[in-house]
Amino acid sequence: MKLGVIYFSGTGNTAWVIQRLAEQLQGLGDTVTAVSCEENAAEQIDPEAWDAFGIAFPVHSSFAATVFRDYLTRLPAADVPLFAITTAAYWAGDTAWYAAQLLERRGYGLFLCANVLMPNNFFIPKLDILPVTPPERVPRILTRARSRIKTVAGRLHQLEQRIEGAGIVGRLGGVLQRWGYTRFESKLLARFHADEHCIGCGWCVRHCPTQSWSLRDGQASFVDRCIYCMRCYSFCPVQAIQATEKTQNTSKYRRYRGPEGRRYPT
């Protein structure tokens, strides 16, 4: 069977999951094409070229990130089996199902939704409840993730009908979280900035998925199109990108280093 999957990954968790999923499916005899939405225009994708088509992305307050939602709206209509996979540190609810509705309304046949728990990458002032996963705990989480991915791969291989997270609890939790995020986003999420330690290397400019950074007079300057993927904040080589002055305390506000301890994208 031929499977195609389009994914978005902020700090590498979803990319890691999709790579492991592809390995498992290939071991079962399937052919897998995995494509980042940052590398291929939606209009150039032909979902019907595959026997099943998938989407994968990290959970952003029970939404897909805006950049990925916009991408989904530009995919062509298609009559093809659809699967949706999310990554989250703690809970995903109905996020996969909710995002897939954008495609179901245009002919895709949703047959599977699944979430894979991954290390936490989000911890900033006002939302500093659950800390970034420390490096020593990451291998244990990845071991559990591999087991989960193996299960999901088996279900995909069989085209098993299994919509996780769309029950009453998942739907209610998703509705409440999306409502809260939409209502309080501007009050809770701080505007990123580069502090005096910025060396003007331009890594954030080159790799921001929404072009929210530019270089001015050799310093990184922020433009307010941020989706809080945490890529720049996590991977700035000198940790110069801050949410507030508080995040200069890198002992408390630890940066996530990716599932395998390296920047994403490499």
C-alpha positions in Angstrom: 0.0 0.0 0.0 1.2 3.5 -0.8 0.7 6.2 1.9 1.4 9.9 1.8 1.5 12.2 4.8 1.8 16.0 5.0 3.1 17.3 8.3 4.1 20.4 10.2 6.6 20.3 13.0 7.7 23.2 15.2 10.5 21.8 17.2 10.9 18.3 15.7 8.5 16.2 17.7 6.0 15.6 14.9 8.8 15.1 12.3 10.4 12.5 14.6 7.0 10.7 15.0 6.4 10.6 11.2 9.9 9.3 10.5 9.4 6.5 13.0 5.9 5.8 11.6 7.3 5.6 8.1 9.9 3.1 9.3 7.3 0.9 10.9 5.0 1.0 7.9 7.9 0.2 5.5 8.7 -2.8 7.7 5.1 -4.0 7.0 5.7 -3.7 3.3 4.1 -0.3 2.7 5.5 2.6 0.8 5.5 6.0 2.6 6.0 9.5 1.3 6.4 12.1 4.1 6.4 15.7 3.1 6.8 18.9 5.3 4.2 21.6 4.5 7.1 24.0 4.7 8.8 22.4 1.7 5.9 21.8 -0.7 3.0 24.0 -1.8 -0.4 22.6 -1.0 -1.5 23.1 -4.6 1.2 20.8 -5.8 0.0 17.9 -3.7 -2.1 15.1 -5.3 -3.7 13.2 -2.4 -5.2 10.7 -4.8 -1.7 9.6 -5.8 -1.7 7.4 -2.6 -3.9 4.7 -1.3 -4.3 6.6 1.9 -3.4 10.2 2.8 -2.5 11.6 6.2 -1.9 14.8 8.0 0.2 15.2 11.1 0.9 18.2 13.4 1.4 19.3 17.0 -1.5 20.3 19.2 -1.8 24.1 19.7 -4.6 24.6 22.3 -6.8 22.0 20.6 -6.1 23.6 17.2 -3.6 22.8 14.5 -1.2 25.6 14.1 -2.5 28.4 12.0 0.1 27.9 9.3 -1.0 24.2 8.9 -4.7 25.0 9.0 -4.2 27.5 6.2 -2.3 24.8 4.3 -5.1 22.3 4.7 -7.6 24.7 3.2 -5.5 24.9 0.1 -5.2 21.2 -0.5 -7.3 20.0 -3.5 -10.6 18.1 -2.9 -10.0 14.4 -3.1 -11.8 11.0 -2.6 -9.2 9.2 -0.6 -9.0 7.6 2.9 -7.7 10.1 5.4 -5.8 9.7 8.7 -4.8 12.4 11.2 -2.0 12.2 13.8 -1.2 14.7 16.5 1.6 15.1 18.9 1.1 16.5 22.4 2.9 16.5 25.7 -0.1 15.7 27.8 -3.5 15.7 26.1 -4.9 16.0 22.6 -8.6 15.6 22.9 -10.4 16.0 19.6 -7.7 18.0 17.9 -7.0 15.5 15.1 -10.7 15.0 14.4 -11.4 18.7 14.5 -8.6 19.6 12.0 -9.6 16.7 9.7 -13.1 18.3 9.3 -11.5 20.8 6.9 -10.7 17.9 4.5 -13.8 15.7 5.2 -16.0 18.5 3.9 -14.1 18.2 0.6 -14.4 14.5 0.0 -11.7 12.9 2.2 -12.9 9.9 4.1 -11.5 10.0 7.7 -10.9 6.6 9.1 -8.2 7.1 11.8 -7.3 9.7 14.4 -4.4 9.1 16.9 -2.2 11.1 19.2 1.4 10.3 20.3 2.6 11.7 23.5 6.0 13.5 23.2 8.2 15.7 25.4 6.9 19.1 26.4 8.4 22.1 24.6 6.2 24.9 25.9 6.9 26.8 29.1 6.7 30.7 29.2 5.5 33.2 31.7 1.7 33.2 32.5 1.7 29.6 31.0 4.4 28.2 33.1 2.5 25.3 34.6 4.1 22.3 33.1 7.9 22.7 32.6 9.9 21.7 29.5 10.8 18.1 29.7 14.3 17.7 31.1 16.8 15.9 28.8 17.1 12.9 31.2 13.4 12.2 30.9 13.2 12.4 27.1 14.5 8.8 26.3 11.8 7.3 28.5 9.1 9.3 26.7 10.5 8.3 23.3 10.5 4.7 24.2 6.7 4.9 25.0 6.2 6.9 21.8 7.9 4.2 19.7 5.5 1.6 21.2 2.5 3.8 20.4 3.7 4.4 16.9 4.1 0.7 16.3 0.4 0.3 17.3 -0.7 3.1 15.0 1.3 1.8 12.1 -0.4 -1.6 12.5 -3.8 0.1 12.3 -2.9 2.2 9.3 -1.6 -0.9 7.5 -4.9 -2.5 8.0 -6.9 0.7 7.2 -8.6 0.1 10.6 -11.4 2.5 11.4 -10.5 4.1 14.7 -11.3 7.8 15.5 -9.7 8.6 18.9 -10.6 11.7 20.8 -14.0 12.4 19.2 -16.1 11.1 22.1 -17.9 13.3 24.6 -14.9 14.0 26.8 -12.5 14.7 24.0 -15.0 16.9 22.2 -16.0 18.9 25.3 -12.3 19.4 26.3 -11.5 20.6 22.8 -14.4 23.0 22.6 -13.4 24.5 26.0 -9.8 24.8 25.2 -10.4 26.4 21.8 -12.8 28.8 23.3 -10.3 29.8 26.1 -7.5 30.2 23.7 -9.5 32.3 21.3 -10.7 34.5 24.1 -7.5 35.0 26.1 -4.7 34.5 23.6 -3.7 38.2 23.5 -3.6 38.3 27.3 -1.6 35.1 27.9 0.9 35.0 25.1 3.8 37.4 25.2 5.4 38.9 22.2 8.8 37.4 21.5 11.9 39.7 21.2 15.6 39.2 20.7 17.7 40.6 23.6 21.2 42.1 23.7 22.8 38.7 23.3 21.6 38.4 19.7 24.6 37.8 17.3 22.6 38.4 14.1 23.2 34.9 12.8 19.8 34.9 11.1 18.9 31.3 12.1 15.4 32.5 13.3 14.9 34.5 10.1 15.7 31.5 7.9 13.6 28.9 9.8 10.5 30.7 11.1 7.5 29.1 9.4 5.6 32.4 9.3 8.4 34.8 8.5 8.0 36.5 11.8 11.6 37.6 12.0 13.8 39.9 10.0 17.3 41.2 10.4 17.7 45.0 11.0 21.1 46.5 11.5 22.5 43.1 12.2 19.9 42.2 14.9 16.8 40.0 14.9 13.6 42.0 14.8 10.2 40.4 15.5 7.1 40.8 13.4 3.8 39.8 14.9 2.7 36.8 12.9 3.8 34.3 15.5 2.1 30.9 15.9 4.1 29.9 19.0 5.7 26.9 17.5 8.6 27.5 19.9 11.2 26.9 17.2 13.1 30.2 17.4 12.8 30.3 21.2 14.1 26.8 21.6 16.9 26.7 19.1 18.5 30.2 19.1 22.2 29.3 19.4 22.7 31.9 22.1 19.3 31.8 23.7 18.7 35.4 22.9 15.0 35.1 22.0 12.8 35.9 25.0 9.1 35.9 25.8 9.6 38.4 28.6 12.6 39.4 30.7 11.8 36.5 32.9 12.8 34.0 30.3 16.4 35.2 30.5 16.5 32.9 33.5 17.3 29.8 31.5 17.5 27.6 34.5 13.8 28.1 35.2 12.7 28.6 31.6 14.6 25.8 30.0 14.7 25.6 26.2 13.6 22.4 24.5 16.4 20.8 22.5 14.3 18.5 20.3 13.6 14.8 20.7 17.2 13.9 19.7 19.0 16.9 21.2 19.5 18.8 18.0 17.8 21.8 16.3 14.9 21.4 13.9 15.1 21.8 11.1 18.7 20.8 10.9 
